[in-house]
């Protein structure tokens, strides 16, 4: 009976994370567009930060006693973002990739992933490592802010009529989103731990699968909506930015709050995370992620889930 109740509460928590993340994103996008920021930059900043908020909330809730969930959540979410989100999105419609993304943003994502692996070699992400990651976050934020200034669109938006109403509505969405994220994170983490202990699954595996998929739902939904509206730049920028934020911001905060122990089997997941990220470089030649590539990514992620549960 306890397991059934925990499963229901876990599902409610994941739903709250999903809605909270999306309302936060919608409010952020509405405000960002008032500053005439390009779709790619919106995707890498406001949207990426918003869709990473569930991971952040879940990781803060898990800090301390359940630090294994933090590591599993971040690595699992980064794998899910490429395999599940980009895979499914590319199956629905081929994704065009800008040259700037291939030359700068994807290498940055790979570099951040490599940094996480290097910091894990000593078997722990200490509080000092967490501070280092947060410093990296600051550098990345400055970089994206400068990019936003350079790429600011010249189009003239109508900012006169209904301006105050737009801001009030956007701030309201952001506030409600944050509240849902906080409550949803507590429900998700606490009940995932109960289920893990009942079925003999480690917290790392729960973080890599159930929580990772649940907290990646905002990325999936947001990317699909953006692509259906013809804004694939937002979808690609969302995933790249989210994966960078997951490591620099979420792992940085999680490690800073009390350190994170590294288990030996996580290195396999590290390798898979980097392999999935490297697959995006195929776009260097084609400048597009077609449906065939999408099917390969989605199938690869499905295989990863099966092997993870069989550990």
Secondary structure, 3 states (H helix, E strand, C coil): CHHHHHHHHHHHHHHHHHHHHHHHHHHHHHHHHCCCCCHHHHHHHHHHHHHHHHHHHHHHHHCCCCHHHHHHHHHHHHHHHHHHHHHHHHHHCCEECCHHHHHHHHHHHHHHHHHHHHHHCCCEECHHHHHHHHHHHHHHHHHHHHHHHHCCCCCCCCCCCCHHHHHHHHHHHHHHHHHHHHHHHHHHHHHHHHHHHHHCCCHHHHHHHHHHHHHHHHHHHHHHHHHHCCCHHHHHHHHHHHHHHHHHHHHHHHHHHHCEECCCCHHHHHHHHHHHHHHHHHHHHHCEECHHHHHHHHHHHHHHHHHHHCC
